[in-house]
Amino acid sequence: MSINITKQHSCCLPETNPTDHKYRLVLWIVLILNFTMFGIEFVYGLHANSASLLSDSLDFLGDGINYTITLLVISHSLYIRAKASIVKAIMMLAFAFFVFSRMVMQMIMQSIPQVDTMGILGIFAFVINMVALFLLYHYRHGDSNKQAAWLCSRNDALGNLAVLLAAVGVFFTKTNWPDLIVALIMIILAVKTSWYILKLAYHELQHKHSI
């Protein structure tokens, strides 16, 4: 029985080569891109008073930290990498809580964000994330760490498009509600992704114990 489970798990979650130097280089590139974009979006997000832009900047920060963790454990066993995935998921949940608190503050203050800043940074961030997705595409079906890296960048790209939609909504409605709604959607997406990564890492840990 345990043999069948092992075979099925291996088909769904193939073991990756821990000495994949090409993947390590890709991670370094997307790590630098994400930390750079975090700094830019966080500063301008505060300046523009945009909850959705701040949530997008925190996604970049979370991804940068996630890639850092992945680089630290890439040469370790599947068990260690699964443990690292759990840490990543918990961090994503923490960022989602922070963004939610900012969203509540924006709702109370009822301040209208700067549309031009949201639009320009939304487009720039989308281009950066498309570069990251292109680099990570080949590794999207690996273990939970590699899938987490792919999912984080995918969520960021979707978040960038959502920020652009929020900017359009704020422009036409002259209210902060489109910005707040988009921020809430991004929070929900982050929570769902975190839950998926937690389940995937749990199955990898179970597989390790069944061997």
C-alpha positions in Angstrom: 0.0 0.0 0.0 2.8 2.4 0.9 4.5 1.6 -2.4 1.5 2.7 -4.4 1.2 5.9 -2.4 4.8 6.6 -3.0 4.6 6.1 -6.7 1.5 8.3 -7.0 3.2 11.0 -5.0 6.3 10.9 -7.1 4.3 11.3 -10.3 2.6 14.4 -9.0 5.6 15.9 -7.2 8.8 14.8 -8.9 12.0 14.9 -7.0 14.2 17.8 -8.2 17.9 17.9 -8.6 19.3 19.7 -5.6 22.4 20.8 -7.6 20.3 22.6 -10.2 22.7 25.6 -10.7 20.5 27.1 -13.4 17.5 27.2 -11.1 19.7 28.8 -8.4 20.7 31.5 -10.9 17.1 32.1 -11.8 16.2 32.5 -8.1 19.0 35.1 -7.6 17.6 37.1 -10.5 14.0 37.1 -9.3 15.1 37.7 -5.7 16.9 40.9 -6.7 13.9 42.0 -8.9 11.5 41.4 -6.1 13.4 43.3 -3.4 14.0 46.2 -5.7 10.3 46.4 -6.6 9.3 46.1 -3.0 11.3 49.2 -2.1 9.9 51.2 -5.0 6.2 50.2 -4.5 6.3 50.5 -0.8 7.6 54.1 -0.8 5.3 55.2 -3.6 2.4 53.2 -2.2 2.6 55.2 1.0 3.0 58.4 -0.9 0.0 57.6 -3.2 -2.1 56.4 -0.2 -3.0 53.3 -2.0 -3.9 50.1 -0.2 -3.8 47.9 -3.3 -0.3 49.3 -4.2 0.9 48.6 -0.7 -0.4 45.1 -0.8 1.4 44.6 -4.1 4.6 45.9 -2.6 4.3 43.4 0.3 3.8 40.6 -2.2 7.2 41.6 -3.7 8.7 41.6 -0.2 7.2 38.2 0.6 8.4 36.8 -2.7 11.9 38.1 -2.1 12.0 36.5 1.4 10.5 33.3 -0.1 13.2 33.1 -2.7 15.9 33.7 -0.1 14.6 30.7 1.9 14.4 28.6 -1.2 18.1 29.4 -2.0 19.1 28.4 1.5 17.3 25.0 1.3 17.7 24.1 -2.3 20.5 21.6 -1.7 18.7 20.0 1.3 16.4 17.0 1.4 12.7 17.0 0.4 11.8 17.0 4.1 13.8 20.2 4.8 12.4 21.9 1.7 8.8 21.0 2.8 9.5 22.5 6.2 10.7 25.7 4.5 7.5 25.8 2.4 5.5 25.8 5.6 7.5 28.8 6.8 6.8 30.6 3.5 3.1 29.9 3.8 2.9 31.3 7.3 4.8 34.4 6.2 2.3 35.0 3.4 -0.5 34.7 5.9 1.2 37.3 8.1 1.6 39.7 5.2 -2.1 39.2 4.3 -3.1 40.2 7.8 -0.9 43.3 7.6 -2.4 44.4 4.3 -5.9 43.8 5.8 -5.1 46.1 8.7 -3.9 48.8 6.2 -7.1 48.3 4.2 -9.2 48.9 7.3 -7.2 52.1 8.0 -7.8 53.4 4.5 -11.5 52.6 4.8 -11.7 54.7 8.0 -9.7 57.6 6.6 -11.6 57.6 3.3 -8.6 59.1 1.5 -8.5 58.9 -2.3 -5.3 57.3 -3.7 -3.2 58.9 -6.5 -4.4 57.4 -9.8 -1.4 58.3 -11.9 1.1 56.7 -9.4 -1.0 53.5 -9.2 -1.2 53.2 -13.0 2.5 53.8 -13.7 3.7 51.5 -11.0 1.1 48.9 -11.9 2.4 48.7 -15.4 6.1 48.6 -14.4 5.5 46.0 -11.8 3.5 43.8 -14.2 6.5 43.9 -16.7 8.9 42.8 -13.9 6.6 40.0 -12.8 6.2 38.7 -16.4 10.0 38.5 -16.6 10.0 36.5 -13.3 7.3 34.2 -14.6 9.2 33.6 -17.8 12.3 32.6 -15.9 10.4 30.4 -13.5 8.1 28.7 -16.0 10.3 25.7 -16.6 10.2 24.9 -12.8 6.5 25.4 -12.1 5.8 21.6 -11.6 8.6 20.8 -9.1 8.4 20.3 -5.4 6.4 22.6 -3.1 9.3 25.1 -2.9 9.4 25.5 -6.7 5.7 25.6 -7.0 5.6 28.2 -4.3 8.0 30.4 -6.2 5.9 30.1 -9.4 2.6 30.7 -7.5 4.0 33.8 -5.8 5.1 35.4 -9.1 1.8 34.4 -10.7 -0.1 36.0 -7.9 2.0 39.2 -8.2 1.3 39.5 -11.9 -2.4 39.1 -11.3 -2.1 41.6 -8.5 -0.5 44.1 -10.8 -3.4 43.9 -13.2 -5.7 44.3 -10.3 -3.9 47.5 -9.3 -4.4 48.9 -12.8 -8.1 48.1 -12.6 -8.3 49.8 -9.2 -6.6 52.9 -10.7 -9.3 53.0 -13.4 -12.0 52.5 -10.8 -10.7 55.3 -8.6 -10.4 57.6 -11.6 -14.1 57.2 -12.6 -15.7 56.9 -9.2 -13.5 59.5 -7.3 -13.7 57.2 -4.3 -11.2 54.8 -2.6 -13.6 51.8 -2.8 -12.0 50.3 -6.0 -8.6 50.4 -4.3 -10.0 48.7 -1.1 -11.9 46.0 -3.1 -8.8 45.1 -5.0 -6.7 45.0 -1.8 -9.3 42.6 -0.3 -9.2 40.4 -3.4 -5.4 40.2 -3.2 -5.6 39.2 0.5 -8.0 36.4 -0.4 -5.7 35.2 -3.1 -2.7 35.2 -0.8 -4.6 33.2 1.8 -5.8 30.6 -0.7 -2.2 30.2 -2.1 -0.8 29.9 1.4 -3.3 27.1 2.2 -2.4 25.3 -1.0 1.3 25.4 -0.2 0.6 24.2 3.4 -1.3 21.2 2.1 1.4 20.4 -0.5 4.1 20.6 2.1 2.1 18.4 4.5 1.8 15.7 1.8 5.5 15.8 1.2 6.2 15.4 4.9 3.7 12.5 5.0 5.5 10.9 2.0 8.8 11.3 3.8 7.5 9.5 6.9 5.9 6.7 4.8 9.2 5.7 3.2 
